[in-house]
Amino acid sequence: MVASAIALTLPFVSSKSFWPTALPVQAQSSGGGAIQMRAARVEANSNTGIVTAIGNVRIDYPNRQIFSTSAQAQYYSREQRIVLSGNVYVDQEGNTLKAETVTYLITEGRFVATPSANNQVEAVYNLPEEPTPAPTVEAAPAPLSIPAPPPELPDELSSIR
């Protein structure tokens, strides 16, 4: 059975070869939290542990603030790896990747992007703003101290002068 217009959350734990239409499959990634995949068509094989999503694929991984779109995606549950292909766009906390193929290694939290022939991968990274240093206030110079005049000598000592 092939499912159409299905929402799928990875990885799967099922003895069935394919999921019925519109049945979300919940699962946890090793990094924690659910990864949700939506596509026009999803095929899953419990023998190989591979889920293939085809057509307008959208993946959401809220725990890592990852959102992606692609033409196709394959989830390899045993390797904890997702391979996105076909006009891939990935956004993580405002940092973006555009490529023909992107492999996401879930346990490492790492992306590997590959361009199509004669193209390049486009990556945009938002760097944190450097904190503005507080203005420095120079210390005022110490006031000049003028020595006090010597005390007047008593009359009996004034003859020594």
Secondary structure, DSSP 8 states (H G I E B T S, - for coil): --EEEEEEEES---SSSS--TT-------TTSS-EEEEEEEEEEETTTTEEEEEEEEEEEEGGGTEEEEEEEEEEETTTTEEEEEEEEEEEETTEEEEEEEEEEETTTTEEEEE--TT---EEE------------------------------HHHHTT-
